[in-house]
């Protein structure tokens, strides 16, 4: 793993970072010149602008404002996208539609750049899913597709008991174990270390277990 820190988030329905997560981010973002978001609704310019401003405010209210923040979407050329990724202190893969975001990343040639850079790389919901080597598509194909490959974790966010997507996750877990994260939770990976914050569950061979063995997580 080349990134200084990987952070996988499920979601923040309150639109605020919890205290424990904010502390980890603050400790690992001493330099905050450029924050670069990667859209998961690549065609929705207005939404991307509003969401990136709002997500930057989540950093700012915790004492972590960035000098600049940018969003990569379909308005962004491949050359500019690569430059922004290389110059970023933090890359944040946004939530939304996972396959649309992955198509944008492939079209702009960003996957190898994200695997190479030494920035902090964060993802929420769709963004966290696409950080994995494989991604669980519970919407259309009901299959695994190839992600960026920053970690071996197959992740699904917004877990609750009885969630509509659990039958699909159980079926997909026959092929690969899946980490199911509740909102307000996080998994951080740094060097050889992995740790979690909040409530996270493990789905393997169709069985759900509370808690995750961090020895099972790799990057």
Residue pairs with C-beta under 8 A, 6 or more apart in sequence:
1 150
1 151
1 189
1 191
1 219
2 115
2 116
2 117
2 118
3 117
3 118
3 119
3 120
3 121
3 150
4 28
4 118
4 119
4 120
4 190
5 24
5 28
5 120
5 121
5 188
5 189
5 190
6 121
6 122
6 131
6 150
6 151
6 188
6 189
6 190
6 219
7 21
7 24
7 25
7 120
7 121
7 122
7 123
7 186
7 187
7 188
7 189
8 122
8 123
8 128
8 131
8 151
8 153
8 155
8 181
8 186
8 187
8 188
8 189
9 21
9 122
9 123
9 124
9 125
9 128
9 157
9 181
9 185
9 186
10 124
10 125
10 128
10 157
10 158
10 159
10 181
10 182
10 183
10 184
10 185
11 95
11 124
11 125
11 157
11 158
11 183
11 184
12 18
12 58
12 124
12 183
12 184
13 183
13 184
14 184
15 54
15 58
16 58
16 61
17 25
17 58
17 59
17 62
18 184
18 197
18 198
20 186
20 197
21 186
21 197
22 62
22 64
24 186
24 188
24 197
25 59
25 62
25 64
25 120
25 122
26 62
26 63
26 64
28 120
28 190
29 64
29 89
29 90
29 120
31 89
32 59
32 64
32 65
32 66
32 67
32 89
32 90
33 66
33 67
33 68
33 87
33 89
34 66
34 67
34 68
34 69
34 70
34 84
34 87
34 88
34 89
34 90
35 56
35 59
35 66
35 68
35 69
35 70
35 88
35 89
35 90
35 92
36 69
36 70
36 71
36 72
36 84
36 85
36 87
36 88
36 90
36 91
36 92
37 48
37 51
37 52
37 55
37 69
37 70
37 71
37 72
37 91
37 92
37 93
37 94
38 71
38 72
38 91
38 92
38 93
38 94
38 101
38 104
38 105
38 110
38 127
39 48
39 71
39 72
39 73
39 94
39 96
39 101
39 104
40 93
40 94
40 95
40 96
40 97
40 98
40 100
40 101
40 125
40 126
40 127
41 47
41 48
41 73
41 94
41 96
41 97
41 100
42 48
42 73
42 74
42 100
42 101
42 103
42 104
43 73
43 74
43 100
44 73
45 73
45 75
48 71
48 73
48 94
49 71
51 71
51 94
52 69
52 70
52 71
52 94
53 69
55 92
55 94
56 65
56 66
56 69
59 65
59 66
66 89
66 90
70 84
71 94
72 80
72 81
72 84
72 85
72 104
72 108
72 110
73 104
74 104
76 84
76 108
78 107
78 108
78 109
81 108
81 109
81 110
82 108
82 109
82 110
82 113
85 91
85 110
85 113
85 114
85 117
85 119
86 113
86 117
88 117
88 119
89 119
89 120
90 119
90 120
90 121
90 122
91 114
91 117
91 119
91 120
91 121
91 122
92 121
92 122
92 123
92 124
92 127
93 101
93 121
93 122
93 123
93 124
93 126
93 127
93 128
93 130
93 131
94 101
94 124
94 126
94 127
95 124
95 125
95 126
95 127
95 157
96 125
96 126
97 126
98 126
98 129
98 130
98 135
98 137
99 137
99 140
99 145
101 126
101 127
101 130
102 130
102 135
102 145
102 147
102 148
104 110
105 111
105 114
105 130
105 148
111 148
111 149
114 121
114 148
114 150
115 148
115 149
115 150
121 131
121 150
123 129
123 130
123 131
124 157
125 157
125 158
128 155
128 157
128 181
129 135
129 136
129 147
129 155
129 156
129 157
130 147
130 148
131 147
131 148
131 150
131 151
131 153
131 155
132 147
132 148
132 149
132 150
132 151
132 152
132 153
132 154
132 155
133 146
133 147
133 149
133 151
133 152
133 154
134 144
134 145
134 146
134 147
134 154
134 176
135 144
135 145
135 146
135 147
135 154
136 144
136 154
136 155
136 156
136 168
136 169
136 172
136 178
137 143
137 144
137 145
138 156
138 165
138 168
138 169
138 172
142 168
142 171
142 172
143 172
144 154
144 172
144 175
144 176
150 219
151 189
151 217
151 218
151 219
152 217
152 218
152 219
153 179
153 187
153 217
153 218
153 219
154 172
154 176
154 177
154 178
154 179
155 178
155 179
155 180
155 181
155 187
156 165
156 169
156 178
156 179
156 180
156 181
157 180
157 181
157 183
158 181
158 182
158 183
159 180
159 181
159 182
159 201
160 182
166 208
169 178
169 180
169 203
170 203
170 206
170 207
170 208
171 206
172 178
173 203
173 204
173 205
173 206
173 207
174 205
174 206
177 202
177 203
177 204
177 216
178 202
178 203
178 204
179 187
179 200
179 201
179 202
179 203
179 212
179 217
180 200
180 201
180 202
180 203
180 208
181 187
181 198
181 199
181 200
181 201
182 198
182 199
182 200
182 201
184 198
185 196
185 197
185 198
185 199
185 200
186 196
186 197
186 198
187 194
187 195
187 196
187 197
187 200
187 212
187 217
188 194
188 195
188 196
188 197
189 217
189 219
194 214
194 217
194 218
194 219
195 214
196 212
196 214
199 210
200 211
200 212
201 208
201 209
201 210
201 211
201 212
202 208
202 209
202 210
202 211
202 212
202 213
202 216
203 209
